[in-house]
Amino acid sequence: SRLGADEKDLAPAFSVEPTVDGILISLTERENFEMFETGSAEPRPETMRLVEAIASVVQSRNGRLVIRGHTDSRPFRNKYYDNWQLSTARAHFARYMLMRSGLDETRIRRIEGVADREPRNTDDPQAAENRRIDILIESEQP
């Protein structure tokens, strides 16, 4: 509700779940929602708006952040990127958008490119939902 959108509109692209390490926010591609231009870290306007909205939620929670970019298993290579570089560049985009929206840079602990090594859909390594950005708000240590 803090994102200013109906939950059913965000459900395909956005999820929040508690983990043992903290709160995991996932921005996930679907067949009808692509976050980036194919083979690039150039975000689509909808992705920019979504990350900007998430920034206000992230800012309201304590904890350091780990930002991870993921790709599907399609081998990708051009003169600028392979899957590793692409996943890392997309994670850097999320960092940039969070900071542009006012997030304190000192809260960012790590930025990681995971390529296709941690698929969400292990039955279909090329599935759209394997292309995602995860933002982990780490639990504060006692």
Backbone as a printed PyTorch tensor [residue, N CA C, xyz], in Angstrom:
tensor([[[  0.8300,  -1.2060,   0.0000],
         [  0.0000,   0.0000,   0.0000],
         [  0.8650,   1.2580,   0.0000]],

        [[  2.0570,   1.1820,   0.6000],
         [  2.9290,   2.3590,   0.6290],
         [  3.4920,   2.6800,  -0.7390]],

        [[  3.3750,   1.7630,  -1.6810],
         [  3.8740,   2.0230,  -3.0160],
         [  2.8600,   2.7680,  -3.8690]],

        [[  1.6640,   2.9680,  -3.3470],
         [  0.6640,   3.7270,  -4.0730],
         [  0.0630,   2.9850,  -5.2440]],

        [[  0.0820,   1.6770,  -5.1720],
         [ -0.5030,   0.8690,  -6.2440],
         [ -1.2820,  -0.2640,  -5.6190]],

        [[ -2.2140,  -0.7550,  -6.3800],
         [ -3.0040,  -1.8850,  -5.9290],
         [ -2.1130,  -3.1260,  -5.9000]],

        [[ -2.2120,  -3.9120,  -4.8480],
         [ -1.3740,  -5.1020,  -4.6900],
         [ -1.4660,  -6.0340,  -5.8880]],

        [[ -2.6520,  -6.1840,  -6.4650],
         [ -2.7860,  -7.0930,  -7.6060],
         [ -2.0250,  -6.5930,  -8.8200]],

        [[ -1.8240,  -5.2720,  -8.9350],
         [ -1.0530,  -4.7290, -10.0470],
         [  0.4410,  -4.9780,  -9.8740]],

        [[  0.9060,  -5.0400,  -8.6300],
         [  2.3230,  -5.2490,  -8.3620],
         [  2.6990,  -6.7130,  -8.2370]],

        [[  1.7420,  -7.5700,  -7.9610],
         [  2.0270,  -8.9720,  -7.6690],
         [  2.9300,  -9.6500,  -8.6910]],

        [[  2.7680,  -9.4030,  -9.9790],
         [  3.6400, -10.1030, -10.9050],
         [  5.1060,  -9.6840, -10.7970]],

        [[  5.3680,  -8.4710, -10.3770],
         [  6.7270,  -7.9420, -10.4460],
         [  7.3850,  -7.7270,  -9.0940]],

        [[  6.6510,  -7.8180,  -8.0320],
         [  7.1480,  -7.3510,  -6.7490],
         [  6.7310,  -8.3120,  -5.6510]],

        [[  7.6970,  -8.6900,  -4.7970],
         [  7.3490,  -9.5130,  -3.6410],
         [  8.2360,  -9.1350,  -2.4660]],

        [[  7.7230,  -9.3640,  -1.2740],
         [  8.4570,  -9.1160,  -0.0310],
         [  8.2870, -10.3530,   0.8290]],

        [[  9.3980, -10.8690,   1.3410],
         [  9.3020, -12.0380,   2.2020],
         [ 10.3760, -11.9900,   3.2810]],

        [[ 10.0120, -12.4280,   4.4830],
         [ 11.0210, -12.5100,   5.5470],
         [ 11.9400, -13.7040,   5.2910]],

        [[ 13.2190, -13.5340,   5.5890],
         [ 14.1930, -14.6210,   5.5010],
         [ 14.9860, -14.6390,   6.8010]],

        [[ 15.8280, -15.6200,   6.9710],
         [ 16.6590, -15.6680,   8.1750],
         [ 17.6460, -14.5060,   8.2080]],

        [[ 17.9580, -13.9260,   7.0450],
         [ 18.9090, -12.8200,   6.9790],
         [ 18.2630, -11.4440,   7.0610]],

        [[ 16.9410, -11.3760,   6.8890],
         [ 16.2470, -10.0920,   6.9050],
         [ 15.0330, -10.1200,   6.0000]],

        [[ 14.6850,  -8.9650,   5.4740],
         [ 13.5400,  -8.8270,   4.5780],
         [ 14.0570,  -8.8020,   3.1450]],

        [[ 13.5310,  -9.6950,   2.3070],
         [ 13.9460,  -9.7800,   0.9150],
         [ 12.8620,  -9.1900,   0.0230]],

        [[ 13.2400,  -8.1520,  -0.7120],
         [ 12.3590,  -7.5260,  -1.7000],
         [ 12.8520,  -7.9900,  -3.0670]],

        [[ 11.9620,  -8.5920,  -3.8420],
         [ 12.3340,  -9.0710,  -5.1760],
         [ 11.5310,  -8.3470,  -6.2410]],

        [[ 12.2390,  -7.8300,  -7.2320],
         [ 11.6360,  -7.2690,  -8.4350],
         [ 11.8840,  -8.2930,  -9.5210]],

        [[ 10.8250,  -8.8690, -10.0490],
         [ 10.9530, -10.0410, -10.9050],
         [ 10.2960,  -9.8170, -12.2540]],

        [[ 10.9980, -10.1910, -13.3090],
         [ 10.4010, -10.1210, -14.6310],
         [  9.3650, -11.2200, -14.7880]],

        [[  8.3720, -10.9480, -15.5880],
         [  7.3460, -11.9170, -15.9710],
         [  7.2020, -11.8380, -17.4800]],

        [[  6.4550, -12.7550, -18.0250],
         [  6.2350, -12.7360, -19.4760],
         [  5.6540, -11.3990, -19.9320]],

        [[  4.8180, -10.7900, -19.0930],
         [  4.1750,  -9.5250, -19.4800],
         [  4.7900,  -8.3120, -18.7810]],

        [[  5.9400,  -8.4830, -18.1410],
         [  6.6100,  -7.3610, -17.4780],
         [  8.1140,  -7.5470, -17.6020]],

        [[  8.7430,  -6.7900, -18.4820],
         [ 10.1940,  -6.8090, -18.6240],
         [ 10.7580,  -5.5760, -17.9420]],

        [[ 11.7490,  -5.7650, -17.0810],
         [ 12.3170,  -4.6450, -16.3360],
         [ 13.3280,  -3.8370, -17.1430]],

        [[ 14.0330,  -4.5390, -18.0580],
         [ 15.1190,  -3.9070, -18.7960],
         [ 14.9590,  -4.1820, -20.2840]],

        [[ 15.5900,  -3.3330, -21.0770],
         [ 15.7000,  -3.6320, -22.4980],
         [ 16.4840,  -4.9330, -22.6140]],

        [[ 16.1660,  -5.7380, -23.5890],
         [ 16.8110,  -7.0390, -23.7480],
         [ 18.3270,  -6.8840, -23.8400]],

        [[ 19.0190,  -7.6470, -22.9930],
         [ 20.4770,  -7.6660, -23.0260],
         [ 21.1570,  -6.4000, -22.5650]],

        [[ 20.4550,  -5.5700, -21.7940],
         [ 21.0820,  -4.3340, -21.3250],
         [ 20.6620,  -4.0480, -19.8930]],

        [[ 21.3190,  -3.0760, -19.3000],
         [ 20.9490,  -2.6090, -17.9700],
         [ 20.1300,  -1.3310, -18.0760]],

        [[ 19.6170,  -1.0420, -19.2600],
         [ 18.7690,   0.1270, -19.4800],
         [ 17.3610,  -0.1910, -18.9910]],

        [[ 16.9450,   0.4390, -17.8880],
         [ 15.6390,   0.0960, -17.3250],
         [ 14.4920,   0.6780, -18.1340]],

        [[ 13.3950,  -0.0270, -18.1090],
         [ 12.1550,   0.4960, -18.6840],
         [ 11.5680,   1.4920, -17.6820]],

        [[ 10.7690,   2.4450, -18.1300],
         [ 10.1980,   3.4530, -17.2240],
         [  9.4370,   2.8530, -16.0420]],

        [[  8.7290,   1.7460, -16.2600],
         [  7.9780,   1.1210, -15.1760],
         [  8.9130,   0.6270, -14.0700]],

        [[ 10.0860,   0.1550, -14.4700],
         [ 11.0660,  -0.3280, -13.5040],
         [ 11.6010,   0.8300, -12.6790]],

        [[ 11.8600,   1.9310, -13.3260],
         [ 12.3530,   3.1090, -12.6030],
         [ 11.3340,   3.5620, -11.5690]],

        [[ 10.0710,   3.6070, -11.9550],
         [  9.0300,   4.0210, -11.0100],
         [  8.9120,   3.0410,  -9.8480]],

        [[  9.0210,   1.7530, -10.1330],
         [  8.9120,   0.7460,  -9.0920],
         [ 10.0630,   0.8620,  -8.0950]],

        [[ 11.2920,   1.0220,  -8.5720],
         [ 12.4350,   1.1440,  -7.6670],
         [ 12.3440,   2.4430,  -6.8620]],

        [[ 11.9000,   3.5210,  -7.4780],
         [ 11.7200,   4.7720,  -6.7340],
         [ 10.6950,   4.6050,  -5.6230]],

        [[  9.6140,   3.8930,  -5.8960],
         [  8.5970,   3.6650,  -4.8690],
         [  9.1370,   2.7780,  -3.7500]],

        [[  9.9000,   1.7870,  -4.1170],
         [ 10.4840,   0.8910,  -3.1090],
         [ 11.4680,   1.6330,  -2.2220]],

        [[ 12.1380,   2.6280,  -2.7710],
         [ 13.1230,   3.3830,  -1.9950],
         [ 12.5190,   3.9670,  -0.7310]],

        [[ 11.3070,   4.4800,  -0.8130],
         [ 10.6880,   5.0700,   0.3830],
         [ 10.4180,   4.0090,   1.4380]],

        [[ 10.0800,   2.8060,   0.9990],
         [  9.8510,   1.7120,   1.9400],
         [ 11.1730,   1.2750,   2.5620]],

        [[ 12.2030,   1.1460,   1.7420],
         [ 13.5230,   0.7270,   2.2370],
         [ 14.0580,   1.7470,   3.2410]],

        [[ 13.8690,   3.0240,   2.9470],
         [ 14.3590,   4.0780,   3.8390],
         [ 13.6840,   4.0370,   5.2030]],

        [[ 12.4660,   3.5440,   5.2560],
         [ 11.7310,   3.5290,   6.5180],
         [ 12.1230,   2.3520,   7.4080]],

        [[ 12.9580,   1.4480,   6.9110],
         [ 13.3850,   0.2740,   7.6750],
         [ 14.8650,   0.3820,   7.9800]],

        [[ 15.2660,  -0.0470,   9.1590],
         [ 16.6750,  -0.0710,   9.5190],
         [ 17.3260,  -1.3100,   8.9270]],

        [[ 18.6210,  -1.2510,   8.7640],
         [ 19.3830,  -2.3990,   8.2870],
         [ 20.1790,  -2.0560,   7.0480]],

        [[ 21.2920,  -2.7520,   6.9120],
         [ 22.1160,  -2.5670,   5.7210],
         [ 21.5420,  -3.3790,   4.5680]],

        [[ 21.9520,  -3.0150,   3.3500],
         [ 21.3670,  -3.6120,   2.1520],
         [ 22.3850,  -4.4270,   1.3680]],

        [[ 21.9010,  -5.5200,   0.8200],
         [ 22.6260,  -6.2950,  -0.1810],
         [ 21.7400,  -6.2880,  -1.4200]],

        [[ 22.2950,  -5.8440,  -2.5380],
         [ 21.5390,  -5.7530,  -3.7830],
         [ 22.1360,  -6.7590,  -4.7590]],

        [[ 21.2810,  -7.6330,  -5.2850],
         [ 21.7400,  -8.6970,  -6.1850],
         [ 20.9860,  -8.6330,  -7.5160]],

        [[ 21.7350,  -8.7660,  -8.5980],
         [ 21.1420,  -8.8890,  -9.9170],
         [ 21.2260, -10.3390, -10.3830]],

        [[ 20.1740, -10.8140, -11.0380],
         [ 20.0900, -12.1870, -11.5350],
         [ 19.6960, -12.1730, -13.0110]],

        [[ 20.1910, -13.1470, -13.7600],
         [ 19.7600, -13.3360, -15.1460],
         [ 19.1860, -14.7420, -15.2900]],

        [[ 18.6120, -15.0010, -16.4480],
         [ 18.2240, -16.3760, -16.7480],
         [ 19.4410, -17.0960, -17.3230]],

        [[ 19.2740, -18.3350, -17.7620],
         [ 20.4240, -19.1290, -18.1930],
         [ 20.7580, -19.0020, -19.6800]],

        [[ 20.0000, -18.1740, -20.4030],
         [ 20.3450, -18.0010, -21.8140],
         [ 21.7440, -17.4150, -21.9130]],

        [[ 22.6220, -18.0780, -22.6390],
         [ 23.9680, -17.5110, -22.7670],
         [ 23.8670, -16.1570, -23.4560]],

        [[ 24.4280, -15.1650, -22.8310],
         [ 24.3530, -13.8270, -23.3980],
         [ 25.7570, -13.2450, -23.4620]],

        [[ 26.0690, -12.6590, -24.5990],
         [ 27.3530, -11.9970, -24.7400],
         [ 27.2400, -11.0070, -25.8930]],

        [[ 27.6410,  -9.7740, -25.6110],
         [ 27.8240,  -8.7960, -26.6780],
         [ 29.1280,  -8.0660, -26.3790]],

        [[ 29.3910,  -6.9800, -27.0420],
         [ 30.6860,  -6.3300, -26.8170],
         [ 30.7750,  -5.6650, -25.4500]],

        [[ 29.6410,  -5.5200, -24.7510],
         [ 29.6530,  -4.8890, -23.4420],
         [ 29.4290,  -5.8580, -22.2910]],

        [[ 28.6140,  -6.8690, -22.4900],
         [ 28.1460,  -7.6900, -21.3720],
         [ 28.1880,  -9.1730, -21.6750]],

        [[ 28.3810,  -9.9420, -20.6100],
         [ 27.9940, -11.3380, -20.5710],
         [ 27.0090, -11.4390, -19.4040]],

        [[ 26.5370, -12.6260, -19.0610],
         [ 25.5260, -12.7330, -18.0050],
         [ 26.0220, -12.1860, -16.6600]],

        [[ 27.3010, -12.4010, -16.3570],
         [ 27.8480, -11.9000, -15.0920],
         [ 27.8320, -10.3740, -15.0680]],

        [[ 28.3330,  -9.7600, -16.1200],
         [ 28.3730,  -8.3050, -16.1660],
         [ 26.9720,  -7.7060, -16.2230]],

        [[ 26.0790,  -8.3760, -16.9460],
         [ 24.7100,  -7.8850, -17.0540],
         [ 24.0130,  -7.9010, -15.6990]],

        [[ 24.1500,  -8.9910, -14.9670],
         [ 23.4980,  -9.0620, -13.6530],
         [ 24.0820,  -8.0270, -12.6980]],

        [[ 25.3810,  -7.8010, -12.7690],
         [ 26.0220,  -6.8070, -11.9050],
         [ 25.5830,  -5.3930, -12.2880]],

        [[ 25.5250,  -5.1060, -13.5810],
         [ 25.1030,  -3.7760, -14.0360],
         [ 23.6630,  -3.4840, -13.6120]],

        [[ 22.8170,  -4.4790, -13.6550],
         [ 21.4260,  -4.2810, -13.2340],
         [ 21.3370,  -4.0490, -11.7270]],

        [[ 22.1680,  -4.7130, -10.9510],
         [ 22.2070,  -4.4520,  -9.5000],
         [ 22.6990,  -3.0280,  -9.2330]],

        [[ 23.6770,  -2.5880, -10.0050],
         [ 24.1680,  -1.2100,  -9.8540],
         [ 23.0840,  -0.2010, -10.2170]],

        [[ 22.2620,  -0.5130, -11.2060],
         [ 21.1410,   0.3660, -11.5400],
         [ 20.2360,   0.5250, -10.3180]],

        [[ 19.9200,  -0.5760,  -9.6470],
         [ 19.0430,  -0.5110,  -8.4750],
         [ 19.6810,   0.3400,  -7.3820]],

        [[ 20.9870,   0.1680,  -7.1600],
         [ 21.6980,   0.9930,  -6.1740],
         [ 21.5760,   2.4740,  -6.5330]],

        [[ 21.8340,   2.7910,  -7.7860],
         [ 21.7600,   4.1750,  -8.2400],
         [ 20.3650,   4.7590,  -8.0170]],

        [[ 19.3310,   4.0170,  -8.3830],
         [ 17.9660,   4.5200,  -8.2330],
         [ 17.5920,   4.6920,  -6.7620]],

        [[ 18.0250,   3.7810,  -5.9150],
         [ 17.7520,   3.9220,  -4.4790],
         [ 18.4450,   5.1600,  -3.9310]],

        [[ 19.6930,   5.3790,  -4.3170],
         [ 20.4200,   6.5590,  -3.8390],
         [ 19.8030,   7.8410,  -4.4020]],

        [[ 19.4240,   7.8210,  -5.6620],
         [ 18.7950,   8.9890,  -6.2770],
         [ 17.5040,   9.3650,  -5.5570]],

        [[ 16.8700,   8.3650,  -4.9730],
         [ 15.6240,   8.5960,  -4.2380],
         [ 15.8630,   8.9610,  -2.7770]],

        [[ 17.1300,   9.1120,  -2.3870],
         [ 17.4310,   9.6030,  -1.0440],
         [ 18.0150,   8.5900,  -0.0820]],

        [[ 18.2410,   7.3610,  -0.5060],
         [ 18.8130,   6.3680,   0.3950],
         [ 20.2540,   6.7410,   0.7320]],

        [[ 20.6140,   6.6230,   2.0020],
         [ 21.9680,   6.8900,   2.4570],
         [ 22.8900,   5.7900,   1.9260]],

        [[ 23.9000,   6.1800,   1.1650],
         [ 24.8090,   5.2200,   0.5260],
         [ 25.5260,   4.3280,   1.5370]],

        [[ 25.7210,   4.8130,   2.7530],
         [ 26.4390,   4.0150,   3.7500],
         [ 25.6520,   2.7790,   4.1770]],

        [[ 24.3840,   2.7150,   3.8560],
         [ 23.5760,   1.5310,   4.1940],
         [ 23.8380,   0.3620,   3.2540]],

        [[ 24.4440,   0.6150,   2.1250],
         [ 24.6770,  -0.4540,   1.1560],
         [ 25.9230,  -1.2310,   1.5660]],

        [[ 25.7220,  -2.4990,   1.8110],
         [ 26.8040,  -3.3780,   2.2520],
         [ 27.5050,  -4.0420,   1.0850]],

        [[ 26.7090,  -4.5490,   0.1280],
         [ 27.2730,  -5.2410,  -1.0320],
         [ 26.3620,  -5.0740,  -2.2370]],

        [[ 26.9920,  -5.0980,  -3.4060],
         [ 26.2720,  -5.1730,  -4.6760],
         [ 26.8300,  -6.3960,  -5.3780]],

        [[ 25.9420,  -7.2910,  -5.7820],
         [ 26.3810,  -8.5700,  -6.3330],
         [ 25.7100,  -8.8710,  -7.6660]],

        [[ 26.4980,  -9.4220,  -8.5610],
         [ 25.9590,  -9.9860,  -9.7950],
         [ 26.0190, -11.4950,  -9.6760]],

        [[ 24.8700, -12.1420,  -9.7990],
         [ 24.7820, -13.5800,  -9.5650],
         [ 24.6640, -14.3520, -10.8870]],

        [[ 24.4780, -13.6400, -11.9880],
         [ 24.2490, -14.2550, -13.2990],
         [ 23.0850, -15.2390, -13.1930]],

        [[ 23.2750, -16.4650, -13.6590],
         [ 22.1890, -17.4540, -13.6610],
         [ 22.3850, -18.5150, -12.5840]],

        [[ 23.2050, -18.2310, -11.5710],
         [ 23.5960, -19.2470, -10.5960],
         [ 22.5630, -19.5360,  -9.5070]],

        [[ 21.5560, -18.6830,  -9.3460],
         [ 20.5280, -18.8970,  -8.3240],
         [ 19.1370, -18.7090,  -8.9290]],

        [[ 18.7380, -19.5970,  -9.8490],
         [ 17.4390, -19.4130, -10.5000],
         [ 16.2850, -19.5760,  -9.5180]],

        [[ 15.2790, -18.7790,  -9.6900],
         [ 14.0560, -18.9340,  -8.8980],
         [ 13.2650, -20.1350,  -9.3960]],

        [[ 13.2400, -20.3250, -10.7050],
         [ 12.5360, -21.4480, -11.3170],
         [ 13.5840, -22.4360, -11.8180]],

        [[ 13.9070, -23.4200, -10.9910],
         [ 14.9450, -24.3870, -11.3490],
         [ 14.4740, -25.3530, -12.4410]],

        [[ 13.1650, -25.5190, -12.5970],
         [ 12.6430, -26.3930, -13.6410],
         [ 12.7840, -25.7800, -15.0310]],

        [[ 12.8300, -24.4490, -15.0920],
         [ 12.9780, -23.7490, -16.3630],
         [ 14.0130, -22.6420, -16.1900]],

        [[ 15.2950, -22.9490, -16.3510],
         [ 16.3510, -21.9600, -16.1160],
         [ 16.2700, -20.7330, -17.0210]],

        [[ 15.5050, -20.8170, -18.1140],
         [ 15.3610, -19.6650, -18.9990],
         [ 14.0860, -18.8700, -18.7360]],

        [[ 13.3540, -19.2190, -17.6900],
         [ 12.0850, -18.5490, -17.3780],
         [ 12.3140, -17.0880, -17.0090]],

        [[ 11.3320, -16.2750, -17.3380],
         [ 11.4140, -14.8420, -17.0540],
         [ 11.6230, -14.5510, -15.5700]],

        [[ 10.9980, -15.3390, -14.6830],
         [ 11.1060, -15.0390, -13.2520],
         [ 12.5140, -15.2440, -12.6910]],

        [[ 13.4010, -15.8170, -13.4780],
         [ 14.7970, -15.9290, -13.0480],
         [ 15.5500, -14.6100, -13.2310]],

        [[ 15.0070, -13.7200, -14.0470],
         [ 15.5960, -12.3930, -14.2430],
         [ 15.0040, -11.4720, -13.1890]],

        [[ 15.8180, -11.0830, -12.2280],
         [ 15.2850, -10.2970, -11.1120],
         [ 16.3740,  -9.5040, -10.4290]],

        [[ 15.9180,  -8.5770,  -9.6050],
         [ 16.7730,  -7.8360,  -8.6830],
         [ 16.2580,  -8.1180,  -7.2900]],

        [[ 17.1520,  -8.5360,  -6.4160],
         [ 16.8040,  -8.7650,  -5.0110],
         [ 17.4540,  -7.6840,  -4.1670]],

        [[ 16.6700,  -7.1300,  -3.2640],
         [ 17.1710,  -6.1580,  -2.2980],
         [ 16.9210,  -6.7540,  -0.9250]],

        [[ 17.9900,  -7.1170,  -0.2550],
         [ 17.8890,  -7.6910,   1.0860],
         [ 18.1460,  -6.5950,   2.1070]],

        [[ 17.1650,  -6.3640,   2.9840],
         [ 17.3600,  -5.4650,   4.1180],
         [ 17.7670,  -6.3630,   5.2670]],

        [[ 19.0420,  -6.3390,   5.6000],
         [ 19.5560,  -7.2620,   6.6030],
         [ 18.9730,  -6.9700,   7.9730]],

        [[ 18.7650,  -8.0400,   8.7270],
         [ 18.3270,  -7.8910,  10.1150],
         [ 19.4410,  -7.2260,  10.8970]],

        [[ 19.0440,  -6.3730,  11.7920],
         [ 20.0550,  -5.7250,  12.6340],
         [ 20.5630,  -6.7250,  13.6450]],

        [[ 21.8580,  -6.7820,  13.7980],
         [ 22.4760,  -7.7170,  14.7360],
         [ 22.4050,  -7.1500,  16.1470]],

        [[ 22.0730,  -8.0050,  17.1430],
         [ 22.0000,  -7.5010,  18.5280],
         [ 23.3530,  -7.0940,  19.0540]]])
